[in-house]
Amino acid sequence: MKGMREFPDRKAKIAKRYDKWSTIYDKFDAKAPLLGRYGAKWRIMAVRELKGCKGTVLDMGCGTGKMLLLMAKECPSATVIGVDISEKMVNIASEKAKKSEYRDRIIVKVMDCTSMDFDDESIDCAFASYTFTSATDPEKIVVELSRVLKRGGRVVILDWGRPICGPMIILYPLLGAIAYLFGYTRISINVKSLFDACEKFRLVKEIRFFGSMGYILVYSKV
Ligand SMILES: C[S@@+](CC[C@H](N)C(=O)[O-])C[C@H]1O[C@@H](n2cnc3c(N)ncnc32)[C@H](O)[C@@H]1O
């Protein structure tokens, strides 16, 4: 509206940033110093926590679909749904899914995780890798997840955060600045405290790696 000061929409900005990143995201992720070498191992460690999940397994902020195929392999009796706000990331994920042997069990959609197009208690298990620290309203995602997830449903989160001990405490501010520069990723967000504050989730397991800066959290909905 004329005369009104316009504030940039952060969510649209994030979608645009990842639209731009989409063409090189997989190459960067595989080759980035530190990340490339260990990243694949952490992803496998995280997806193993979904083992045995049946029904519908949701990948929130699926990006280029790096986890979708692994999820479909780990959960042979499940349908895997990947959602992301970046249309271009979703397009790449969709192409990968179509070319895979799991094509009949993978669905990919453009969707905002703060307001998902799923019925209450319709999702059996959920997963998110590096999404909570890249989203504008991570606390809203936790609330929305508590709505769509079935009771007893498992949530697996792979992400970065403030190290709790060790030498990474010194490198943390630098790595945080780099992550923000590239993907608006705010590794200072304490994802564990967001889940702990929601009475609907109970922590089942916590795995720390990379000098305690990386973590896998497993929650169950009560
Ligand atoms: C760092 S990337 C991680 C992508 C993927 N999970 C992976 O492990 O490679 C973060 C992703 O979260 C998506 N994202 C951020 N906020 C979101 C939201 N509110 N709803 C859905 N996706 C979101 C971004 O578009 C981006 O693709």
The ligand as a Tripos MOL2 file, in Angstrom:
@<TRIPOS>MOLECULE
LIG
   27    29     1     0     0
SMALL
NO_CHARGES

@<TRIPOS>ATOM
      1 C1         19.5900  -26.3280    5.7090 C.3       1 LIG1
      2 S1         18.2910  -26.8110    4.6560 S.3       1 LIG1
      3 C2         18.1570  -28.5450    5.0840 C.3       1 LIG1
      4 C3         17.5160  -29.3400    3.9820 C.3       1 LIG1
      5 C4         17.4540  -30.8590    4.2270 C.3       1 LIG1
      6 N1         16.6490  -31.1810    5.3790 N.3       1 LIG1
      7 C5         18.8270  -31.4710    4.3800 C.2       1 LIG1
      8 O1         19.0800  -32.1330    5.3830 O.co2     1 LIG1
      9 O2         19.6490  -31.2930    3.4650 O.co2     1 LIG1
     10 C6         16.8620  -26.1400    5.4500 C.3       1 LIG1
     11 C7         15.5890  -26.3240    4.6410 C.3       1 LIG1
     12 O3         14.4820  -25.9270    5.4550 O.3       1 LIG1
     13 C8         13.5410  -25.2890    4.6080 C.3       1 LIG1
     14 N2         12.6550  -24.4740    5.4540 N.ar      1 LIG1
     15 C9         12.9460  -23.3850    6.2130 C.ar      1 LIG1
     16 N3         11.8580  -22.9360    6.8320 N.ar      1 LIG1
     17 C10        10.8310  -23.7570    6.4760 C.ar      1 LIG1
     18 C11         9.4390  -23.8020    6.7860 C.ar      1 LIG1
     19 N4          8.8750  -22.9010    7.5930 N.pl3     1 LIG1
     20 N5          8.6890  -24.7720    6.2240 N.ar      1 LIG1
     21 C12         9.2380  -25.6920    5.3780 C.ar      1 LIG1
     22 N6         10.5470  -25.6940    5.0500 N.ar      1 LIG1
     23 C13        11.3310  -24.7450    5.5860 C.ar      1 LIG1
     24 C14        14.4020  -24.4820    3.6440 C.3       1 LIG1
     25 O4         13.7130  -24.1060    2.4800 O.3       1 LIG1
     26 C15        15.5390  -25.4760    3.3860 C.3       1 LIG1
     27 O5         15.2870  -26.2950    2.2680 O.3       1 LIG1
@<TRIPOS>BOND
     1     1     2 1
     2     2     3 1
     3     2    10 1
     4     3     4 1
     5     4     5 1
     6     5     6 1
     7     5     7 1
     8     7     8 2
     9     7     9 1
    10    10    11 1
    11    11    12 1
    12    11    26 1
    13    12    13 1
    14    13    14 1
    15    13    24 1
    16    14    15 ar
    17    14    23 ar
    18    15    16 ar
    19    16    17 ar
    20    17    18 ar
    21    17    23 ar
    22    18    19 1
    23    18    20 ar
    24    20    21 ar
    25    21    22 ar
    26    22    23 ar
    27    24    25 1
    28    24    26 1
    29    26    27 1
@<TRIPOS>SUBSTRUCTURE
     1 LIG1         1 GROUP 0 **** ****
